[in-house]
């Protein structure tokens, strides 16, 4: 069944709070996404190449000379804990013999990363994954001085951390505004790749708002999906170093690379500095980050979603559910499953990362206006942001067995049948649902709904919403539709990891 699902265009809904941590492994077979962090060991030779500055060598040189004193090397040590002793797992009678050797001993692991100085009294920003679980952290300045550092706070959801050293009068970097940067602008990456301290590389901003394409380690429900992409060379050890614009301002925190080998291949990713600044300020003031959330799970809009809402272009994000299940601030405000969120706080939402960025710029308790398209009608709601709970999840009487399969649902390209009693009981559908038995290869549901594993629970549009409790209910709901009309279905997958989703179809499309 997993292989079958790989063909479908629907995406797992992203829980929206803000842009935070990153995931491991790209969806493309030829590349891997990994942290730009180094661990001590043999390092292969890496070729260096980069663009020439259009303003001449001096402009890059001037910026590098000005910002390098504000960049630091971050070195960590952590103890690798031994596994549990052999007692209970060793062959019978051998436990005492093996334990006399003391078992496996703890060993130290060393890590390398980068950071930059954000205040003259010793506050330094780096990545969470650089210092997470470290027993000791030390900071090396560009002038060679070394300080022990205290971890002030970390946030795995944004991959941002703040450490503090006991020093005064330190050189600091100027914080820029990544929202004003444009694709194609020149940037410098400064850090300590592969043990090569205070290395400067140059490139351009290749893209902005990189989101669900970027999958990096240890992701959770509230992780970042709003990266700046650059082709400035970033390698292991660059993690936590600044991405600098041509005015010498920090616009990003270098975090990850996409590569076949784990080393520079032209694809680097940085966390936008506006997010980094918000999180680091919270860590310094509160010691933790309170994550504001709307309490919705969303997915990028598809052409059918735009069409069913009368939009001339694909825009917005589609509401797939609520967190916690069937509750939360968005649900309380009146937002419904199937709504297309188009603006938040009067700012356009063109992708999931846009929504995350806007929400994360606010505080818990703020009320923000949200505009949605509900099947062609624009509606406005005021949503009061709540603090995220770490364990929020998306929620996921039997039909008569005599009900017949209904080929007449063919306007959708679907053949449906009664939902077996055991499945209805297991999924607790409360009497709703018909199972999809077959999907026509040339129908509108092709590649959107899966035969054998998808259940149609309700027709959301044409309004009013109608629960589907029998084959006849679905047939009745679509009987008056004609070519060019749209229909919106609430679909439940038998795969618990996929849960519920909204599928919009165009008849004859």
C-alpha positions in Angstrom: 0.0 0.0 0.0 2.9 2.4 0.7 4.1 2.1 -2.9 0.6 2.9 -4.1 0.4 6.0 -1.9 3.7 7.4 -3.4 1.8 8.2 -6.6 -0.7 10.5 -5.0 -0.3 14.2 -5.0 -1.9 14.9 -1.6 0.6 15.8 1.0 0.7 15.1 4.7 -0.7 18.1 6.5 1.8 20.4 8.3 0.9 21.6 11.8 1.2 25.3 11.7 2.8 27.3 14.4 6.0 28.8 13.1 9.1 28.0 11.2 11.4 25.8 13.3 13.6 22.8 13.1 14.4 20.8 10.0 14.1 17.2 8.7 16.4 14.6 7.4 16.5 13.2 3.8 15.2 14.8 0.7 12.4 13.5 -1.4 14.8 13.2 -4.3 16.8 10.0 -4.5 19.9 11.7 -5.7 20.4 14.0 -2.7 20.6 14.0 1.0 19.8 16.8 3.4 21.9 17.0 6.5 23.1 19.4 9.2 26.0 21.6 8.4 27.7 20.4 11.5 31.0 18.6 11.8 32.3 15.9 14.1 36.0 15.3 14.5 37.4 12.8 12.1 39.1 12.4 8.7 38.0 15.1 6.3 38.1 14.6 2.5 39.5 17.1 0.2 36.9 19.6 -0.9 37.2 21.7 -4.0 36.5 25.4 -3.6 34.9 27.5 -6.3 32.7 30.5 -6.2 31.5 33.6 -8.1 33.4 36.8 -8.6 31.8 39.9 -7.0 30.3 42.2 -9.6 31.5 45.2 -7.7 35.1 43.8 -7.6 37.1 41.9 -5.1 37.2 44.8 -2.7 33.5 44.7 -1.8 33.7 41.1 -0.6 37.0 41.8 1.1 35.6 44.8 3.0 32.6 43.0 4.2 34.6 39.9 5.2 37.1 42.1 7.1 34.3 43.8 8.9 32.1 40.8 10.0 34.7 38.1 10.7 35.6 39.4 14.2 31.9 38.9 15.2 31.9 35.2 14.1 33.0 32.5 16.5 33.9 28.8 16.5 31.8 26.5 18.7 33.4 23.4 20.0 31.5 20.8 22.0 32.1 17.6 23.9 29.5 15.1 24.9 29.8 11.7 26.5 28.4 8.8 24.5 26.6 6.8 27.2 27.2 3.0 27.2 24.4 0.7 26.6 22.7 -1.2 29.4 24.8 -4.0 31.0 24.6 -7.5 29.7 22.7 -8.9 32.6 19.5 -10.4 31.4 20.7 -10.3 27.8 23.9 -12.4 27.9 23.8 -16.2 27.6 22.6 -17.9 30.8 25.5 -18.3 33.2 27.7 -15.8 31.4 26.5 -12.6 33.1 29.0 -12.5 35.9 31.8 -13.5 33.6 31.1 -10.6 31.2 30.5 -8.0 33.9 33.9 -8.6 35.5 35.4 -6.7 32.6 33.3 -3.6 33.5 31.2 -3.5 30.3 31.4 -0.8 27.7 33.0 2.4 28.9 31.8 6.0 28.2 33.6 7.8 25.4 33.7 11.4 24.5 32.5 12.8 21.2 33.6 16.1 19.9 31.6 18.5 17.6 32.3 21.6 15.7 30.1 24.4 14.6 29.9 28.2 14.3 28.0 31.1 15.8 28.0 34.9 15.8 28.1 37.5 18.6 24.8 39.3 19.1 25.7 41.4 22.1 28.9 43.0 23.3 28.4 41.3 26.8 28.8 37.8 25.4 25.5 36.5 24.1 26.1 34.2 21.0 23.6 32.7 18.6 24.2 29.2 17.1 22.1 26.2 16.1 20.4 24.0 18.6 21.8 20.9 16.9 25.3 22.2 17.5 25.0 22.4 21.3 22.1 20.0 22.0 23.1 17.4 24.7 26.6 18.8 25.0 28.4 18.3 28.3 30.8 21.2 27.6 30.7 24.1 25.1 33.7 26.3 24.3 33.9 29.4 22.1 36.9 30.5 20.1 37.0 34.1 19.0 38.6 35.3 15.8 41.5 36.8 17.9 42.3 33.3 19.3 40.8 33.7 22.8 38.9 30.7 24.1 36.0 30.9 26.6 33.9 28.3 28.3 30.3 28.9 27.4 27.0 28.4 29.3 23.9 27.3 27.3 21.3 30.0 28.0 18.5 28.3 26.1 17.7 26.1 23.1 14.7 25.6 20.8 14.6 22.4 18.7 11.6 23.6 16.8 13.5 26.5 15.2 17.0 25.0 15.6 18.1 28.1 17.4 20.3 28.2 20.5 21.9 31.0 22.6 25.1 30.5 24.6 26.8 33.1 26.9 30.5 33.7 27.6 32.0 35.9 30.3 33.4 38.7 28.3 32.8 42.4 27.6 33.3 44.8 24.7 33.0 42.1 22.1 32.4 43.0 18.4 28.9 42.3 17.3 27.2 41.8 13.9 24.4 44.0 12.5 21.0 42.3 12.2 19.4 42.8 8.8 15.9 42.1 7.5 15.6 38.9 5.4 12.1 39.9 4.3 13.6 42.6 2.1 16.1 40.4 0.4 15.6 39.3 -3.2 16.5 36.1 -5.1 19.7 36.6 -6.9 21.3 39.0 -4.3 24.9 38.3 -3.4 25.6 36.8 0.1 28.6 35.6 2.1 28.7 32.6 4.5 31.1 32.9 7.3 32.0 30.0 9.6 34.3 27.1 10.4 33.7 24.4 7.9 35.8 21.1 8.1 38.0 22.6 10.8 39.0 25.5 8.6 38.5 28.4 11.0 36.8 31.6 9.9 36.3 30.7 6.3 34.4 33.1 4.0 32.5 31.9 0.9 30.3 33.8 -1.6 27.2 33.0 -3.5 23.7 34.3 -4.2 20.3 33.8 -2.7 19.0 30.9 -4.8 15.5 30.8 -3.3 13.4 31.9 -0.4 10.6 30.2 1.6 11.9 26.7 1.1 9.5 24.6 3.1 8.4 21.0 3.0 11.0 20.2 0.3 13.6 20.4 3.1 13.6 17.3 5.4 16.2 17.3 8.1 16.8 15.4 11.3 14.6 15.3 14.3 11.5 17.1 12.9 8.3 17.4 14.9 4.9 18.9 14.5 6.2 22.5 14.9 9.4 22.5 12.9 10.6 25.2 10.6 9.7 25.2 6.9 10.9 28.6 5.8 14.6 28.4 4.7 16.7 30.8 2.6 18.5 28.7 0.0 22.0 29.8 -1.1 24.8 28.5 -3.3 27.5 30.0 -1.1 29.6 27.0 -0.1 28.4 25.6 3.2 30.0 22.5 4.7 30.0 20.6 8.0 31.1 23.0 10.6 29.3 26.0 9.1 26.2 25.3 11.2 25.3 28.4 13.3 27.4 30.8 11.3 25.9 33.9 9.7 24.7 34.5 6.2 25.6 38.1 5.3 24.2 40.4 2.7 26.2 43.0 0.7 25.6 45.6 3.4 27.3 43.5 6.0 24.1 42.5 7.8 23.1 39.1 9.0 20.1 37.8 7.1 20.2 34.1 8.0 21.7 31.4 10.3 23.4 28.7 8.2 22.0 25.4 9.2 21.9 22.7 6.5 23.1 21.4 3.2 21.7 19.2 0.4 24.3 16.9 -1.0 25.0 13.4 -2.4 28.1 13.2 -0.2 27.3 15.3 2.9 29.6 18.0 1.6 29.1 21.1 -0.5 27.1 20.6 -3.7 25.7 24.0 -4.2 22.6 23.8 -2.0 22.8 25.4 1.4 20.0 26.5 3.7 19.8 29.2 6.3 17.1 30.1 8.9 15.7 33.6 8.3 17.2 36.1 10.7 13.8 37.6 11.7 12.9 34.3 13.1 16.3 33.8 14.7 16.0 37.2 16.4 12.5 36.5 17.8 13.6 33.2 19.2 16.9 34.3 20.6 15.2 37.3 22.4 12.7 34.9 24.0 15.5 32.5 25.1 17.5 35.4 26.7 14.5 36.9 28.4 12.5 33.8 29.4 14.9 30.9 29.0 12.4 29.2 26.7 10.2 29.9 23.7 6.4 30.0 24.0 5.2 28.9 20.6 2.1 30.7 19.2 -0.2 28.5 17.2 -3.5 28.8 15.3 -4.2 25.1 16.0 -4.7 24.1 12.3 -3.1 21.5 10.1 -2.7 22.6 6.5 -1.4 21.5 3.2 -0.4 23.6 0.1 -3.2 24.6 -2.3 -3.7 22.7 -5.5 -5.2 24.0 -8.8 -8.5 22.3 -7.9 -8.5 24.2 -4.6 -8.1 27.5 -6.3 -10.7 26.6 -8.9 -13.4 25.5 -6.4 -12.9 28.9 -4.7 -13.1 30.9 -7.9 -9.4 32.1 -7.6 -7.6 33.0 -10.8 -4.3 31.6 -9.5 -3.2 29.0 -7.0 -2.8 30.6 -3.6 -3.3 29.9 0.0 -3.2 26.8 2.2 -6.0 24.4 2.7 -7.2 23.5 6.2 -7.1 19.7 6.7 -7.9 19.5 10.4 -7.4 21.0 13.9 -5.0 20.6 16.8 -5.9 19.4 19.3 -8.5 17.2 17.5 -11.7 19.1 16.6 -10.7 22.0 18.9 -8.2 24.8 19.2 -8.3 28.6 18.5 -8.9 28.3 14.7 -11.8 26.0 15.2 -13.2 28.2 18.0 -13.0 31.2 15.7 -15.2 29.5 13.1 -12.7 28.2 10.6 -13.7 24.9 9.0 -12.0 21.9 7.4 -11.7 22.7 3.6 -11.3 26.5 4.1 -8.5 28.0 2.1 -6.5 30.5 4.2 -5.5 33.3 1.9 -4.3 36.1 4.3 -3.3 36.3 7.9 -2.8 39.6 9.7 -3.5 41.3 6.3 -0.5 39.5 4.7 -0.9 37.2 1.8 -0.4 33.5 2.5 1.0 31.8 -0.7 2.5 28.7 1.0 2.7 26.9 4.3 6.0 28.7 5.1 4.3 32.1 4.7 1.7 31.1 7.3 4.3 29.8 9.7 6.4 33.0 9.3 3.4 35.3 10.0 2.2 33.4 13.0 5.6 33.0 14.5 6.1 36.8 14.4 3.3 37.2 17.0 3.0 36.3 20.7 0.8 33.9 22.6 -2.5 35.7 23.3 -2.4 37.9 20.2 -5.5 38.1 18.1 -4.9 38.1 14.4 -7.3 38.5 11.5 -7.5 35.5 9.2 -9.2 35.6 5.8 -10.4 32.3 4.1 -12.1 31.3 0.9 -14.9 28.9 1.6 -16.1 27.6 -1.7 -16.0 31.0 -3.4 -17.1 33.1 -0.5 -14.5 35.2 1.4 -14.8 35.1 5.2 -12.9 36.8 8.0 -12.2 35.5 11.5 -10.2 36.7 14.5 -8.1 34.0 15.9 -6.5 34.2 19.3 -3.1 32.5 19.3 -2.5 29.8 21.9 0.6 28.2 23.2 1.5 25.0 21.5 1.5 21.8 23.4 4.4 19.4 22.6 2.0 16.5 22.1 -0.7 18.1 20.0 -1.9 15.6 17.3 -4.2 15.7 14.4 -7.4 13.7 15.0 -8.2 10.8 12.9 -22.9 2.8 13.2 -21.6 0.5 10.7 -23.1 0.7 7.2 -25.4 -2.0 6.2 -23.5 -4.9 4.6 -26.3 -5.3 2.1 -25.6 -1.9 0.5 -24.4 -2.4 -3.1 -21.4 -1.1 -4.9 -22.3 2.1 -6.8 -20.9 2.6 -10.2 -23.0 5.7 -10.5 -20.5 7.7 -8.5 -18.6 7.6 -11.8 -18.8 11.4 -12.2 -16.0 11.4 -9.6 -14.2 8.5 -11.3 -15.0 6.4 -8.2 -16.6 3.1 -7.4 -17.6 3.0 -3.8 -19.0 0.4 -1.5 -20.4 0.0 2.0 -17.9 0.4 4.8 -17.2 -2.9 6.5 -18.4 -3.0 10.1 -15.0 -3.9 11.6 -13.4 -0.9 9.8 -16.1 1.4 10.9 -15.7 0.3 14.5 -12.0 0.6 14.4 -12.0 4.1 12.9 -15.0 5.2 15.0 -16.6 7.0 12.0 -19.9 7.3 13.9 -21.9 5.7 11.1 -20.3 7.8 8.3 -18.3 6.6 5.4 -18.2 4.6 2.2 -15.0 2.8 1.1 -13.5 3.5 -2.3 -13.3 0.2 -4.2 -11.9 1.5 -7.5 -10.6 4.8 -9.0 -10.9 5.4 -12.8 -7.6 6.2 -14.4 -9.2 8.9 -16.5 -11.4 10.4 -13.9 -11.0 13.5 -11.7 -10.1 11.5 -8.6 -7.1 9.8 -10.3 -3.9 10.3 -8.2 -6.0 12.0 -5.5 -7.9 9.2 -3.9 -6.7 5.7 -3.2 -8.8 2.6 -4.0 -9.1 0.1 -1.1 -7.7 2.4 1.5 -9.7 5.7 1.3 -13.1 6.3 2.9 -15.4 9.2 1.8 -16.8 10.6 5.0 -18.6 13.8 3.9 -19.3 16.1 1.0 -18.3 19.6 2.0 -19.2 21.3 -1.3 -21.6 21.9 -2.9 -23.0 23.3 0.3 -24.6 22.5 2.7 -22.2 20.0 4.1 -23.6 16.5 4.1 -22.3 13.4 5.9 -22.0 10.3 3.7 -23.6 7.4 5.5 -24.4 5.2 2.5 -23.6 4.7 -1.1 -26.9 6.5 -1.9 -25.8 9.6 0.1 -22.8 10.1 -2.1 -24.7 9.3 -5.3 -27.4 11.9 -4.3 -24.8 14.5 -3.5 -23.1 14.3 -7.0 -26.1 13.6 -9.1 -26.8 17.2 -10.2 -23.1 18.0 -10.9 -22.1 18.7 -14.5 -18.8 19.1 -16.3 -16.8 22.0 -14.9 -18.5 21.9 -11.5 -16.4 21.3 -8.3 -17.0 19.0 -5.4 -15.1 18.9 -2.1 -14.8 15.6 -0.2 -13.7 14.8 3.3 -11.6 11.6 3.0 -10.3 9.3 5.7 -7.3 7.0 5.0 -7.0 3.6 6.6 -3.4 4.5 7.1 -3.3 6.2 10.5 -0.3 8.3 9.6 -2.3 10.0 6.8 -5.5 10.6 8.8 -8.2 12.9 7.3 -7.8 15.2 4.3 -9.9 17.4 2.1 -9.9 16.5 -1.6 -11.3 19.0 -4.1 -12.2 17.6 -7.6 -13.4 19.2 -10.8 -16.0 17.2 -12.7 -14.7 16.4 -16.2 -11.3 17.7 -15.2 
